[in-house]
Amino acid sequence: AIAGIPELVTPGETGWLVPAGSAPAFADAVEALLDTPVATLSQMGAEGSRRVNAEHNAVTEAARLRALIEDVTER
């Protein structure tokens, strides 16, 4: 659970989050992963991919950044 990862990962929906440096929490997450059916893991991966493409598309983000920079330089 560092940087922007929690924006993309919803526990049980698109993956698991564990506190940085917590070996017990990591072990619990791995155990949950191993207990999760493959079909569910596939659905979680598809949802995660959909979120990244919808909310963090490189082309869209570059256009936003460009607009921001142009706005600042026009002042």
C-alpha positions as CSV (number, residue, x, y, z in Angstrom):
1,A,0.0,0.0,0.0
2,I,2.4,2.7,-1.2
3,A,2.3,5.6,-3.6
4,G,-0.6,5.5,-6.0
5,I,-1.3,1.7,-5.7
6,P,-4.3,2.1,-3.4
7,E,-6.0,4.2,-6.1
8,L,-6.0,1.2,-8.3
9,V,-6.3,-1.8,-6.0
10,T,-9.5,-2.4,-4.0
11,P,-8.9,-5.3,-1.7
12,G,-10.9,-8.4,-2.7
13,E,-12.0,-6.7,-5.9
14,T,-8.8,-6.0,-7.9
15,G,-6.2,-7.5,-5.6
16,W,-4.8,-7.2,-2.1
17,L,-3.1,-4.4,-0.3
18,V,-0.6,-4.9,2.5
19,P,1.2,-2.4,4.6
20,A,4.8,-1.8,3.4
21,G,7.2,-3.9,5.3
22,S,4.7,-6.2,7.0
23,A,5.7,-9.8,6.4
24,P,2.7,-11.2,8.3
25,A,0.3,-9.1,6.2
26,F,2.1,-10.2,3.0
27,A,1.9,-13.8,4.1
28,D,-1.8,-13.4,4.7
29,A,-2.3,-11.9,1.3
30,V,-0.4,-14.7,-0.4
31,E,-2.5,-17.2,1.5
32,A,-5.7,-15.5,0.3
33,L,-4.4,-15.5,-3.2
34,L,-3.7,-19.2,-3.1
35,D,-7.2,-19.8,-1.8
36,T,-8.9,-17.7,-4.5
37,P,-10.3,-19.6,-7.5
38,V,-8.6,-19.0,-10.8
39,A,-11.8,-17.7,-12.3
40,T,-12.1,-15.0,-9.6
41,L,-8.4,-14.1,-10.1
42,S,-9.1,-13.7,-13.8
43,Q,-12.1,-11.4,-13.0
44,M,-10.0,-9.4,-10.6
45,G,-7.2,-8.9,-13.2
46,A,-9.7,-7.9,-15.9
47,E,-11.3,-5.3,-13.5
48,G,-7.8,-4.0,-12.6
49,S,-6.9,-3.6,-16.2
50,R,-10.1,-1.9,-17.0
51,R,-9.5,0.6,-14.1
52,V,-6.0,1.4,-15.3
53,N,-7.1,1.9,-18.8
54,A,-10.0,4.1,-17.8
55,E,-8.4,6.1,-15.1
56,H,-4.7,6.2,-15.9
57,N,-4.6,6.1,-19.7
58,A,-1.2,7.4,-20.8
59,V,-2.6,9.3,-23.8
60,T,-5.3,11.0,-21.7
61,E,-2.9,11.8,-18.9
62,A,-0.4,13.3,-21.3
63,A,-3.1,15.5,-22.8
64,R,-4.1,16.7,-19.3
65,L,-0.5,17.5,-18.5
66,R,0.0,19.3,-21.7
67,A,-3.1,21.4,-21.1
68,L,-1.9,22.2,-17.6
69,I,1.5,23.3,-18.9
70,E,0.0,25.4,-21.7
71,D,-2.3,27.1,-19.2
72,V,0.6,28.0,-16.9
73,T,2.8,29.2,-19.7
74,E,0.1,31.4,-21.2
75,R,-0.2,33.4,-18.0
